[in-house]
Amino acid sequence: MLTPERSGPGSVAYDVAGLAGMLRRDLRGAVADDRGTRALYAADGSNYRAVPDLVVVPADAEDLAAAVALTAAAGAPVVMRGGGTSMAGNAIGGVVIDASRHVNRILGIDTSARTAVVEPGVVLTDLLAAAKPHGLAFGADPSSASRATLGGMIANNACGAHSVAWGTTADNLRSLDVILADATRLTFDSGTGNASAAALAELGARPGREGELHRALQAFAGRNELLIRRRFGQFTRQISGYALHRLLPEYGYNVAGLLAGSEGGLAATLRATLQLVELPKAKVLCVLGFADSITSADCVPVVLRHAPLTMESINNELVDRLPTEVRDAAVHAGLPGGNAWLLVEIAGDDEATAASAARAMLEELRDSGATASLVTDPKAQAVLWRCRTDAAGLATRRADGAEAWGGWEDAAVPPERLGAYLRGLDELLGRHGLSGASYGHFGEGCMHMRIDFDLLSPQGIATYREFVEQAADLVVELGGSVSGEHGDGRARGELLSRMYGADGVALLGELKRIWDPAGVLNPGMIVDPPRLDVAIRHDGPAKDRRMLTIFDYPDDGHDFAQAQRRCVGIGKCRQSSGSVMCPSYQVTRDELHSTRGRAHLLWEMLQGDLITDGWRSTEVRDGLDLCLSCKGCLSDCPVNVDVATYKAEFTHHHYARRPWARPLSHWSMGWLPLWSRLASRAPRLANRFAGLPLTKRLGGIAAERKVPPFAPETLTHWFTHRGTSPTTGSPSGPAPADGSPGGGSGRGGSADGSGDGSGGGGRRVVLWPDTFTNYLAPEIGRAAVAVLEAAGYEVVLPAKPVCCGLTWISTGQLTTARRVLNRSLRVLAPHLQAGTPIVGLEPSCTAAFRHDAPALLAGNPLAASAAANIRTFSELLVESGWHPPYVGGAAFVQPHCHQHAVLGFDADRKLMEAAGIEAGLADPGCCGLAGNFGFERDHYKISAAIGERTLLPAVRSLPETTTVLADGFSCRTQIAQATPRHPHHLAQLLAEALPDPPRPPE
């Protein structure tokens, strides 16, 4: 229950319930005080936790202004929030006002003036996409661009990779429309260099609060001019504190620039006019490899002489943690040898000019010992940039699995002193027995780090504090800033006294009182900060809870709590395109439906002081409800958060000993393998029964869905009775249970893989008869048999009925899933002992063996063996060296989510290329059906909306001559039910191109 009154740092006690009622009455947006919503917003991308009193999601900019005014008038702390990606903990606690949902319009782009007018919730990548057709971009481009909002970037004065050429957010502001704590709405421009006495006098003569504020600011700057000039604005990445120097005449009395980096403590942004920059006509990427980061830092001044657009650093600790396929692609794209790398971008009027400038730089670095690669292909450049953009997440785990954290990830020094800083930092890390992975903006002397602090014990937190204090002293000694990009927040606010001294900190407090006398705007940020070692979210009950789980969590110390600490809040799951991850978030844009939101709810369940009913929590249940179990987060999240597994685990415990409480769909579709076996005995009757409205209603199935019909003959029945092999004359059928020779050798191609249709049995392969292929789409299995035999394989099926348990896993019926899997593994045991490969046709079932089974059956060695032996259809054929028949033509391909997340798509791509298929991949994203999810009555609308986001419109627009390929049963079903097209499995295309293609059943 909420207490009647709350008080935040720097604010008076206030009536929470009364404020909530007032906001609900006067706002059109949402106002939430429930435990689940407050839990969602209790953390951001930092190490800190502060449970908000209320969460407000304004309907538009006017609603946002009203929310700020009403909240401030009530004496409540106003905490503006964009993407919630702050690494300093400066967007949590108080009354959180989330501008990202609805206050996110691009109001206009003036190409002649090169400006854009935006609301604070606009995501940077959306602005970049809108500006790019005009040859323009916004100069500040942090690696979090896909989820960072412009309002948050202004609040923290975000910088990014190209700030070495284009400056920080403050440098690219033309004007800001803001609201003050007293509800005054004002517009401040960047000064444009006009700080003449007449101009200043005109501002001070304006009526009301505006003139009063300008007079106070001018008097403040004049009174403290000498101190400001000595302490502030010493180099470009001095982000800590307020940018007091921007009030000085030489900076043009730039009030908008002063507000940038104020962390929402002076005013709230309602609208911003941004200066855009011209995109370079051409650019090349020069990747420099060094023995270590210190050596690379020593070369920074040399590189700067060549006017790079950007100069970013990564090291081998990060590169080694990249997914294998990404790391291999980076090497192929041009990553040279070394243990640390600088990614240097050089611009020119054309590619030749840019390349010539890069070569001139390399010539000057000839004696530095650096290896180098000059990359001109944009696709190869994108691969190499991913090594850098994923760094913030990758750095949270060391190579040995140990956890690493922010807390000292943002300091900057003048670039010429960067080498000295790194040497001192290495010594400091060694003294405290710590290690860290580093990356950052070396061109501006700013380095980000994740360090293996122990934030779970009092002793570890004491060490953390001691280290940070000493690191701050090192930075100050070198003339640097404890924050070079992310702001001070809770992580560094306390260190400002070490950086600016007591008199400098007093100036910050004086300025805060000029703008916000009541101290209600984001109190505790910059001025009167809390201790940096309090409210650390990892230091609580959650870390000590050892949950009895069904999955083993081998990559997280066999600990469910440690698995929940994977999410550090960087928010890549909040991006709206270019990712499979969080299809429901991409439609709803609700924090609840992001990977981060779900992970935070699970962590709060373990914490237990806000969400108090553990596995029985309805807040967590509802938060996980729209998770499609697509596993996109397993691959797309830089720290591999696996919400699909967590959802299965939670759902199992949530309904434990309460089978009557389960949704009806858990019984209808969760037990699909059993119902399919029964239906196969009378498929016509089963199809008539399954299509009845009453049957759908009783099964929890959406009335709008067509239930896929059961096939008149299953794959296993066809395989057993398909007659005599034309090659060997022996009956075709399943292999004996003991794994002895038997089964159909078929009409396969030669064992050398020539694919000419001659030859007989050879290498044996077990074709996995998954439920979808066996009972619903056996034609795909028949096509696969034909292709595998043409490739020289002797195809066998398991001797008894088998199942991977997927439908029970996805519905959280894990005890049943384990029983089913164990039984299937016993059937497969002879083949596994013989090392016979198993080929899967359905990606979700194949992924269940490869990923879920080992974690679900940790004590069963057969599970590990099955994971190692199972292959996708394409993997097996590519590894065999078989040359497929020529198919040709264009194909539009929708990879299954589990294919994307677990199995990989490289083999499919290679096989299609070998068959002459011109494959165009669908934009990354889920089809929206996701097994039982899209069939469930309560999920139909969101399922359809996900499909309509990109996939289904793309399919409808295809030429008739373009084949639609989708190996996943769910993908094919969604496409077939929502478009006029009928997708195929790759096996079908290859089989139809064989010299003697399989005939359809009579």
N, C-alpha and C positions, 0 to 999 in steps of 0.2 A: 504494500500500500504506500501511496505517496504521503509524505508528511505534509501538514498544512503549510509549513513555511520552509523555505530553503534560503541559504545564503551562499554566494560564491565569493572567491577571492576578490577583494576590493569592492564588494557590493553590500548593500544592506539586506537584511532578511526580507523576503517577499512572500506573498501568498501564491503558491504554485497553482493550486486549484482555481483560485480566482482569476489568475492570469490565463490559465487554459480556457476557462469559460469565456473570458473576454475575447480571446483570439478566435475561438470557434464562432463567436457571434459576429465578429467584424471582418473576418477573413473569408475568402472563397477557397483557399487552399486547405490542406490537411493539417491538423494539429493533433499530435499523438503524445499520450503520456503512459501508454501501456508498456509492460516490461519488455516485450519482444522488440518493439521499435527502439526503445532506449538502449537496449543491449546492442542493437545493430550499430548505433552511433557512439558507443562508449569508447571506441578505439579508432585510430586512423592508421597511417603508415609508420607510426613511431613505436617506441617501447612503452608508451604510457596509456593509462586508462583513466577516464573520468566519465562517470555515468551522467548523461544529461538529465535535466529536470523535465524538459519538453523537447520535442522535435517538431519543427514547423516546415512544411513544404509549400511555399507560396505558389499561387496559381499563375502569377505574372509579376512584372516589375512593380506595378502599383501595389500589389499584395505584399511584395517583399518590403517596400518602403513602409507600409502600414505595420507589418510585423516588427520591423526594427523600432519604429516609433512607440508602439504600444509596449513592447518588451522593455525598452529603455525607461519609459515613463514609470513602469512598475518597479524599477530598481533592480531588475533581473539582468544577469550577465548575457549580453548579446554575442553569440559565437557564429559568425558567418562561415559557411562551408560550401566548397565546390565539389571536387572529386574525392575529397577525404584522403589525399595521398601524402599529406604532410609527414615528413620524417622527423619533425621536431616536436610534435604533439601540440600544435597551436590551433587545432580546430575541434576540440572535444570539451565536454562539460557545459554547464550553463543551459541556456536555451539555444539549441542548434537550429539555425535557419539554413536549410538546404536549397541553394539556388540552382542546383544542377538539373533538376527535373523539368522545370517549366520556364525558368527565366533564362532562356538559352537561344534567343534569336540573333541571327546576323541581320542587323537593321539596314545595312547598305555598304557597298564598296564603291568608292570614288576612284576610278582608275586614273583620272588626270591628276588628282591631288595625291594619289597613292595612299589613301586612308581607308579604314574600315570602322564602322560603328557597330559595337557588339554589346549584348547583355552579359552579365558576369558569369552565367552558366554555360556559355558557349565553350565547347571543347576545342582545343587548339587544332586538332587534325581536321575538324569540320571547317574551321576558318581557312586553313591551308588549302583544303580541297576547293573551297569557293574562290580563293584568290589565284590559284595556280593557272586557270585558263587565261587570266589576264597577265601572266608572267610575273606575278607578285607573290610575296610571302611575308609572314611576320618574323622579324629577326630573331626573337628569343624562341628557341625550340628545344626545351628539355626532353630527355628520353621518355618521359611520361606523357608525351604529347597526345597519345591516343585516349587519355582519360583526364588530363589536366585541364581545368577550366581557366578561362582568362581572368576571372575574378580571383581565383586562388593564385594565379601567376602574378597578378598585380600585388596581392597582399604580401607575397613572399619575395617580390622582385626576382622572379625566376629568370634564369639565364639560358643555359643550354649549350649545345655543341658549337653553334655559330656565333656566340657572343664575342669571340675574339675578333670577328669582323663586323658584326652588326649590333653589338651591345646587349645590355640587359633589357628586361621589360620596361624599366623606368626610362631607358634611353629611347624607347620606341613608343612612348605615350604622347598623344597630342592634347588630350583633355580627359577629365573624369567628371561624371555627374555622380554626386554622392549625397547621402543623407547623414546628418549628424545625430548625436544622441538626443538632442532636443527637438528633433524632427525637422530642422532646417534643411532644405534641399538647395545645394549649391553646385556650381560648375567651376572647376579649376583647370586652367590650361597649363601647358608645359613651360610657359614663360617666353619661349622662343627668343631668348636672349635680351628681352626688353625689361631691364631693371632700372630704367631711368627714374630720376626723382619724380618727374611728372606722372609717369605710369604708376609708380608705387603710391603716390598721393591720391590718384584717381581711385585706386582699389580701396584705400583706407577711407575714402569719403563716401563709399557706398552705404546705403541705409541698412539699419538693422544688424542682425548677427553677422552678415557678410563683411561689412565694413569693420565691425568690432574685431572679428577674427583676423583680418588682414593687418589692422593696426597692431594687434598683439603679436602677430608673427614678425612683423617688421621691427618692432621694438625688441623682441627676443633676439633676432638675428643681429641687430646693431649692438645690443648690450653684450653679446657673447661672441662677437665676430672672431676675436683672436683665438679663443679656445676652440671654437668650431673649426677654424682653418687648420689648427695644429693637430686635431685628433680625428677629424672626419674627412672622408673622401680622399684617402691617401693613395688608393689604387682601385682599379675597376671592380674587383670582387670583394670590396669591403661592404658586405651586406648587413652585418650585425648592427643592431640598434636602429634608430631613425636616421634617415639620410639628411641630417641637419645642414650639411654643406650645400644642399640644393637651394637653400634660402639665400645664399650669398650672391652678391651682384655678378660675379663671374659665371655663375650657373643660371643667371637670368631670373632669379626669384621663382624657381620652378616648384610650385606648390603641388602639382600633380606628381612630379618626381618624388617629392617628400612623402606623399601618401603611399607610393609604391614601396613595398617592404615594411610597412607599418603594421602588418599582420592583423588588420582589421581593428586596431586599437584606437584609431583616430576618427575614422568615418567608414561607412559601408558603401561599396560601389554599386550604383544602379545601372550605369552605362559608361562605356569607355570608347573614345575615339583613338584609334591606333594608327601609327605610322607604319606603312608597309614598305618593304624593300624590293628592289628588282631582282628576280632570280637570275643567276649567272647564265650566260648564253651556253657555256660548256664548263664542265668540271671533271677533273680526274682525281682518283684517290690513290695516294701514295702510302703504302703500308711499310713502316720501318720496324724491323725486328732488332731487339737488343738483348744483351745477356741478363739485364735486370732493370728494374724501374728507375733506379738511381742514375744509371748510365743514360737512360732515355731522357730523364729530367735535365741532365747536364747539356743535352742537345737542344733544349727548347729555345734558348735565345737565338741559336743559329736558324732554326726553322722559322721563327717569328720574323726574321729579316726578309723572308720571301712572301710576306703578306698572305698567309693561308686563310682560307675561309673557316677552317676548324682544325683543331689538333687535340685528339682524344686519346686516352690511354687505357689499355687493358693489360692484364698479365696472364701467365699460364695457369694460375690457380682458377681463374674464371673460364678460360678456354677449355681446360680439362673437364669442367663440369657441364659443358654444353652437351646436348644429346649427340650421340655418335654421328648421326647423319648430318647434323648441323656443323659439327667440328670438321668432318670430312669434306663437306661442301665448302667450308671456309678455306681449308687448305687448297682445294681445287680452284677456288676463286682467286687465290693469290696470297694467302697468309704465309709469309716467309718464316724461316726458322728463327727461333729465339725464345726467350722466357718472358719478355715484355714487348709490347708493340705500341707504336704511335700511329693513329689513323689521321693522315694529313690530307685535307682536301684543298686543291688548288683550282682557281677559276681562270677562265680566259675567254676571249671573244669567239674562239672555236676550239675544238678538241686539240688540234695541233699546237695552238698557242699555249693552252693549259699544260699539255704534256711537256712542252719545251721549258716552261717555267718550273715544272716539277723536276725535270732533269737537271736544271741549274741548281736547284736545292740539293739534289742528291750528289752533285759534284762537290758542293761545299762540305757535305757530310762524308766524303770519301774516306777520311782517316778516323771516323768515329767508331768504326767496328760494326756499324749497323748493316744488317741485311735489308734488302728492299724489294718491293714489288710495285709496279705501276699498273693500276687497274682502270680501264676505261669503260668496260661493259657495265651498264647500269644494273643489270641483274646480279652480276658478281659483286658490285659495290654494295647492293642491298644485303647480300649474304654476309659480307664482312661487317656491315653496320649492325646486324642482329647480334653479333658477338658483344657489341657495346650496349645496345639498348636493353638487352636482357640481363645486364650485369647486376642491377639492383636486387633482382630476385635470386640469381645464381649465387651471389656472394653470401646469402643467408645460411648456406650449408657448406662446410668444408668438404674436401674430397673424401675424408674418412667418415663423413656423416655428422660430425660435431656441429652444433648450432653456432651461428655467428649473428651478431646484432649490430644495429646502428648505435648511435650515441656519440661517436666521434667520426662522422662520415662526411663532414662538410667544410672543413677548414680550408682557408686559402692564404697564400703568401704571394708577394710579388714574384712573377715568373722566374726572374733571375736568381731567386733564392730558393727555388723549389728543390734543387738537389740537396741543399743544406737541410731543408725541412725533412726530406725523406730520410736522410742519414740520422738526424736526431730522433725521428719517429721510430726507426728501426731499433735504435738503442733503447728507447723508452719501452717498446714492445718487449724486447728481450729482458729488460729489467723486471717486468711484471709477469713474464712467462706467458705472453699473449701472442697471437698471430692473427693476420687479417688479409683479406683479399682486397685489392685496391683497383680503382678505375677512376676516370675523371677527366676534367678539362685542363689538361696540362698547359695549354696555350695561355691560360689565365691563372696558372698557379693554384688551381682548385682541385683537390683530390677527395674522392669519396671512398669510404672504407666500411667494411663489415668485419668486426673483430669478435673473436670467440670469448667475449665476456661471459662470466658466470652471473647471470641475472636471476638465478633461482635460489641463492643463499645469501644470508647477511654478509658473510665474509666476501663472497664474490662481488656483491654490490659495493662494499667498502673499497675493494680493489678498483672497481670501475670508477668510483668517484675520484680516487687518488690519481688514477691514470689520466682522467679527463682534465683535472686541475693542472697536472704537470704538462700535458700536451698543450693546454691553453697558454701556459707560460712560455713554452717553446715557440708557439705561433706569434705571440705578442713580441717576443724578443726579436723575431725576424721581420717585424713590421706587418704582420698579417692580420687576418680576421677569423674569429672562431666560427663564423658562418660565412661561407662564400656563395651560397645559393638558396638554401632551404629555409632560411630564417632562424631565429633564436628559439622561440617557443619555450617549452619546458626543458628541452635538452641543453640549451646554452644560455638562457636568460640570466642565470645566476653567475655566469662567467663574464658578463659585461663589465663588472667592477674591476676584474683583472685586466680587461682590455682598455677600458676608457678611464679608469680611476674614479674616485668618489665624486670629483667635480664634474666629470663627463656624464656619469650616471645621473647626477642631480639635474643636468640639463635635459636628459630624456624625460625625467619625471615632470619637469616644468612644462615641457612641450605637451605632454599627455594631458595635463590639467587645463591647458589653453583650449584644447579641442574637446575634451571629455571630462568636465569638472567632477561629475559623479562617479567616474571610473567604471562605467557599465559596459563599455565596448571591449570585448575580449580581455577581461581583467587578468592580470598575471603574466601577460605576454610583454616582454621587453622591460616594462616598468613593474616594480614590486613582484618579481618572479618567485615562484616556489622553488624549493631545493630541487636540484636536478636528480636526486636519488630517491624521491618520493613518488608515489603513484605509478611505480613501474608495474606494468600489468602482469608480467610473468611471475612476480613475487606474491603469490596468493595461493589459495587452496587448490586451484586447478593443477598445479605442478605436482602435488602429492597424491592425487587421486589415481589409483591403479585400478582401472576398470577391467572386469572380466569380459573379454571380447571373444567373438567367434573368429574373425579375421586375425591374422598374426602380426601384421604391421612390421615386417622384417626390416624395412628401411628406416624405421623410427624407434629402434630399440625395443621393439615388441610392446610399445606403449601407446595407447590411444591418445593420451594427453600430449605426448610429444608430437604425434601426428597433427594434432590441432594447432600446435605452435608453428607449423610450417607456414601458415598464412601470416605474413608480416604487414599486410595491408597496402601493398604498393598499387593494387587496383587495376592491374592489366585486364582483369576480367570485366571491367566496366567499359572497355572499348566496344564500339558499335559495329565494327566491320573488320574483315581480315582475320577472323578467328572463329573456330568452332565453339570455343568456350562460352558457356552461359547463353544458349539460344533463348531462354526465357527472359533473361535480362535484356537482350538485344531488342526484344519486343516491348517489354514493360518499362525499361529504364528504372526499375525500382531496386534500391540497394538490397532489399530482401531477397531478390532473385539473382544476385551476383554470387560468384564463387566466394568472394570475400565475405559477403553478408551471411551466407550459410556457415562458413567456417567460424565466423565470429559468434554466431548463435551457439554452435556446438561448444566453443571454448567457454562461453558464458554459462552453458549448462554445467560444465565441469567446475567453474568458479563457484557457482551455487548460491551467490548472495542476491542475485537479481532474478535469474531463472532457477527456481528452487526445487522443481520436481523431477530432476534427473531425466532418465530415459522416458518417463511418462510426460515430458514437457509437450504441451500443445503448441507453444511458441516455436519450438524447434521442428515439430512435425509440420506445422504450416509453412515454415521457412523452407523446408526440404520438399514440399509438395510439388512445386513446379520444376524441380530438378529432373531432367529427362534421363539421367544416368548415361549421358552420351560419352562421358569420360574425356570430353574436350579439355577440361582443366588439367587432366593428368599429363597432357603434352603441352598445352598452350600456356599454362601457368608456369612462370619461371622456376617456382619451387615445387612444382608437381603436386599441388594440393589435389586430392582424389575424392571429390565430394560424392561420386557415385558409390564408392566403397563405404564412405562414412554414412551415406543414406541407407544403404543396405543394412549396415550394422545397427544404426539407430532404429530403423523400422522393425528389425528382428526383436530388439529388446522392448520397444514401445508396445508391441502387441503380444509379448510373451505372456503365456497363461491367460490370454484374452482373445481367443480366436474369433469370438462373436463380434469383436470391435473392429476387425479388419474390414477394409472396403471390399465390396462384392467382387471387384475386378481382381483382387488377389486370389480369389477362388476360381474365377472363370479363366482368366488369362495367365495367372501365376501357375496354374496346373495344366496349362495347354498341352504339354507332352502326353499327359495321361488321357485327357479328353480326345486328343488326336488319335491315340492308339485305339480307343474305343470307337471313334467315328470311322476309322478305316475299315471296320467290319461292315458298315452300312453307310457309305459316304453320301448316297443320294438322300437318304432319310435324315442324316445328320445335317446336311446342307439346308434342307427345308426347315428343320427345327431351329438351326442357328440363326436363320434370317428372320424369324418371327419377332415382332416388336416386343412381345412379352419376354422372350428369351434375352434380348438385349437389355431390357430393363432389369431383369433378375440378375444378369451378369455384370451390371454396372457399365455397359457398353453404350457409347453415344448413339442416339437414334440416327444421326446423320451418316454414320459409318456403315459401309457394306462389309459384312463379315466375309473374309476370303474363303472361297469354297475349298473343301477337301477334295483331293484328286481321286478319280475313280480307281487308280492303282498306285500304291506306294512305290517308292524307289526300291525298297528292299524286296518287295514282291516281284517287281519287274526283273531285278537283278538275279533273283533265284530262279526265275522261270524263263529267262530270255533265250533258252535253247542251247544249241551246241556252238561252240566257238568255231568260226570258219577257218581258223588257223590250225588249231590243235585237235579239233574233234572231241575235246573233252567238255563235259557239262560245265557251264558257268555258274558260279554260286559263291556264297560266302566261305571264307576260310574256316577250317576247323578251329575249335576253341583252343587247341593246343599249339596253334601256330604252324603246324606242319604244312608242307606244300599242298596246295589245292586252290580251288577257285578258278575263275575264268582268266585265261591268258589273253583272250580277246583277239581282235584283229590288229593289234598294235603295230606301230612303226618299228623300225629296226632299233636295236639297243644303242646304236651309236647316235641316235637322235636325228637321223636324216629326215624322218617324217614323211617318207614316201609311201606309207601304207603297207609296206611289206614287212616280213619278219614276224616273230611270235612273242611269247611271254619273255619277260626279262626281269628287271628290277621290280620288286613287289612294293606296292603302296596300299595303305589302308584308306579307303574313301570314307570320310565321316558322314553318316546319314543323319544330319541334324534334323530336328523336328520340322523346321520350315521347308527344307528341301525334300525330306522323305514324304511328308503328308500333304504339303500344300503346293510345292513346285518341283515334282519329281523330274520334269522335263529338263531342268538344269542339271540334275544328277546324271541323267542319261547322256546329256551332252558332255559332261565332264568325263564320264567313263570312256566315251568315244575318243576324246582328245587325249586322255592319259594313255589309252592303249595305242593310239597312233604315235605317241611319244615313246613307245617301247616299254611301258609299264604293265606289270601284271596287277590288275586291280582286284582287291578283295574288300569285303565289307565285314564288320565285326560279326561274330557268330551269334550274338544275342542282342536284344534291344539295348540301346545305349542312349545317354543324354548328358549334356554338359551341365545341366542344372541352371542355365541362365535365367529362365523365367522365375525360378524360385529365388535366385540371388537378387534380381532386380526388384522383387516384391518383398524382400527382407524375410524370406522363409528359409533361413540359413541352415537350420537343422536338417530340413528336408533336402536342401541343396547338397549338403555334405554327404548325406546318405546316397543320393542319386549319383554324385560324382564318384564316391568310393566304389559303388557297384559297377559303374562304367569303366573305371580304371582296372578293376579285376578282370573284366572282359578283355580289355586291351593289353593286359599284362604280357601275354606271350609275344605280341608284336613289339611291345616296348623293350622286352628283354632281348629280342632279336635285332633291335635297332631299326625296325621298319618305320619309314616315315608315315605320318598320318596327314592326309590333306583335308583341309576344311574348305567348304564352299561358301558358308555363311559367315561373314566377318565377325558378327557378335559372338557366335558360338566358338569360333577359332580364338578370339580374344579372351573368352572366358577360360579356355585351357591355358593360354599363355600367361595371363595376368592374374585372374581371380583364383584359379584352382590352387596354385602353390601357397597363396596366403590363406586360403580357406582350409587347406589340408596340410598344414605345416609339418605334421609328423609322418606323412605318407610319401615315401621316396618316389612312388609311381607318379605323383602329381608333378614333381620336378622333371621326371623323365618325359612325361607327356608334354609339358611346356617346351622342352628342348626339341622334341621330335615332331611337333605339329607344324605344318607349313600351310600357307595359303596356296590356293591353286596356282597363282602366278609365281610365287616363290619357288615352288617345286619345279615348275617347267623352266624357269630361268636358270636355276641352279643345275638343272640336268644338261643344259646346253642345247636343248631341242630347238630346232628351227620351225616355227609355226607356219602354216599355210598362209598365203597372201590373202588378206581380207580387204584392205584398202578402205577408202571412204572416210568421211568425217564422223566423229563420235563426240557427243557431249557426255562427260563422265561426272557422276556424283559419287565421290568416295564416301563410304560409310564412316560414321563418326569413330567407331572403334578401329576401323582401318586407319584412320588419321591418327588416333591417339595411341594405339597399342601396336598395330601390325606394320604400319608404314605402307607407302604407296609406290615406292621406287620400282619394285619388281613388276607391278602392274604396268607402270609406264614403259618399262623396258620391253615387256612382252607385247604391248600394243605397237610400239615402234617397230619391233621385229616383224609384226604382221602387217605393217604398212598402214596402220590406223592413225589418222590424224586426230589425236585426242585433245579436246579442249576441256579443261577442268572447270567445274562449277565454282563460283565464288565460295571460299571457305564458309561452312555453316551447316547446321543440322537440317535434315529434311522436315523435322517437326513431329514425325510419327513416333520414332524411338520405341519400338516394341509395343508393349501394352499402353504406354503413356498416351499416345494419340487416340487410342480406342476408348479410353475412359471417358465417361460421361462429363465429368467436371473439367476435363482437359481439352475437349475438342476444339474450342474456340482458340485457345492459345496455341494448340498444335497447328491449326490452319494458319494462324497469323505468322508463325515461324516459317512455315512453308512458303507463304506469300511474300516473305521479306525479300528473298532473292531467287530461290530455286525455281518455284513454280512459274513465275513470270518469265524466267529465262527459258524454261522448257517450252512454254507456249509460243515463244518467239522464234523457235528453231525452224529451219527449213525442213520440209518433209524428208529430204534426202539424208539428213543427219540422224544417225542412230543415237538413241539414248541408252547409256550404259549405267547400271547400278547393281553392284554385287549384293547389296544388302536387301533382304526381303522387305524391311520397313521402308526403305527408300523407294523401291519399286512400287510398293503398295500406295504410298502417298502420291507419287507421280501419276500412277494409273487412275487413282480415284479423283484426282483434282485437275487432270489435264486430259486431252484426247490421246496422248502418247502412251505406248506400251513399252516400258523399258526392258532391256535384256541384261543377262549376266554375260560376262566376258566369255565364259565357257561356251555359251550358245553361239556367239559370233564365230569362234574358232571352229566349233564342230560343223557349222553350216558350210565352212570353207574347205573341209576335208574332202578328199577325192570321193569318198563314199559316205556322205553325211548320214547321221541317224534319222530314221523315219519316225514321224510322230506316231503315238499309239492309235490303234484303230478305235 
